[in-house]
Amino acid sequence: MNKIYFDNNATTRVDDEAIKIMNEYFSSEYGNSSSAHGMGIEALETIDKCREKIAAYINCEPSEIIFTGSGTESDNMALLGYCHLKKPDECHIIVSEIEHSAILNTAKELQKEGYGVSFAKVNREGIIDLDYLESIINEKTKIISIMYANNETGAIQPIKEISEITRKRNIVFHTDAVQYIGKGYIDVKKTEIEMLSASGHKFHAPKGVGFLYLKKGIHIKPLIFGGSHERKIRPGTVNVPYIVSMTKALDVAYRDKEKNTKYIAGLRDTLKTGILDSIDNIVINTPNNSVYNTLNISIPGIEGEAMLFSLSEMGIYISTGSACSSGDSKPSHVMTAMGRSDLEAHGSLRLSLSKYNSQDEIDYVIKSLKEIVDRIRKISPYK
Ligand SMILES: Cc1ncc(COP(=O)(O)O)c(C=O)c1O
């Protein structure tokens, strides 16, 4: 059975060029970047070149890039690291209701430690309500963390406007750009962002590598302690092959950006039109201003999980709200925050595409979705 992979916001196939270069660093250029000898020096030079390239993509200084093991780690470093240098009763933080669990659960941990935490609301489109955001800022607010693009709906957030609010009030702005980097251009100077998280496996690099942009002058407490790697902020022997591979994947993503954006957005739009034309009573949860690869729909009355398993049996791999996909049948917190009814939230599906998808796959998925929905609706009280 052919695999039709429409779950690229969960993870992506590693790009061939990124695999090729990674293998060279596994088998021949495998020095430890902390070693004093020639191979060590070469490894250090290699990661510094990667740092320069990545910094150029987001317009920061190379020294402001810290390599990490994942987006989750970058998010934790940003929030815990920043807050742990402040006393709980002097520090209030704001995150949005639609953040990934890497931010939401970290904020909840801080709340347990006594830090003040407030949650910014979104409108029905899943976009941050800026007036509400301003209304929950208080004199103790030290950091605001709002994602660049949402992993479930693809909604791009008003990052520039948020940064204007944080600038005005001298609040640090962290953004989780895990679903945006490689798909859109980022300029942390123009947009005035102090911290930004990224993860390689969302843009065709391997799993287990990411980075945190940390603006010069912003201090965070390390999560772990050890040697002097990554300016002592993230000690531990540096994973040179993965960093090289992540850098190559980002090079490829930005080199081919125009071509891929057009191609993938075209596929996504045909998918959307095809679903709307062939199935009644579909709710579109992805707003117009979204990352071009994501389509989130609700089929009210049909459990997302039932759809996911039926499609999986046909070799089609998609996702429901992130909570459901881990075997927990709570409705997606993103759908709930967007004011979706219980039926709509339980029936939400995320289809996320990549450059490896084709028009034939789109046609097959539309046909299969229709077949399953028709079958379930025949025996279901909801139409
Ligand atoms: C928005 C967002 N932030 C953070 C993460 C976590 O990244 P990682 O899987 O690299 O830990 C994800 C992964 O799904 C994500 O979508």
The ligand as an SDF file (V2000), in Angstrom:
LIG
                    3D

 16 16  0  0  0  0  0  0  0  0999 V2000
    4.3110   24.9690   17.4260 C   0  0  0  0  0  0  0  0  0  0  0  0
    5.1790   23.8750   17.9540 C   0  0  0  0  0  0  0  0  0  0  0  0
    6.0290   24.1580   18.9560 N   0  0  0  0  0  0  0  0  0  0  0  0
    6.8520   23.2270   19.4600 C   0  0  0  0  0  0  0  0  0  0  0  0
    6.8470   21.9410   18.9830 C   0  0  0  0  0  0  0  0  0  0  0  0
    7.7790   20.9470   19.5790 C   0  0  0  0  0  0  0  0  0  0  0  0
    8.8680   20.7290   18.7260 O   0  0  0  0  0  0  0  0  0  0  0  0
    9.7390   19.3820   18.8900 P   0  0  0  0  0  0  0  0  0  0  0  0
    8.9170   18.2830   18.3120 O   0  0  0  0  0  0  0  0  0  0  0  0
   10.9810   19.6410   18.1090 O   0  0  0  0  0  0  0  0  0  0  0  0
   10.0070   19.2080   20.3300 O   0  0  0  0  0  0  0  0  0  0  0  0
    5.9650   21.5910   17.9520 C   0  0  0  0  0  0  0  0  0  0  0  0
    5.8880   20.2040   17.4570 C   0  0  0  0  0  0  0  0  0  0  0  0
    4.8410   19.7460   17.0270 O   0  0  0  0  0  0  0  0  0  0  0  0
    5.1130   22.5920   17.4180 C   0  0  0  0  0  0  0  0  0  0  0  0
    4.2760   22.3300   16.4250 O   0  0  0  0  0  0  0  0  0  0  0  0
  1  2  1  0
  2  3  1  0
  2 15  2  0
  3  4  2  0
  4  5  1  0
  5  6  1  0
  5 12  2  0
  6  7  1  0
  7  8  1  0
  8  9  2  0
  8 10  1  0
  8 11  1  0
 12 13  1  0
 12 15  1  0
 13 14  2  0
 15 16  1  0
M  END
$$$$
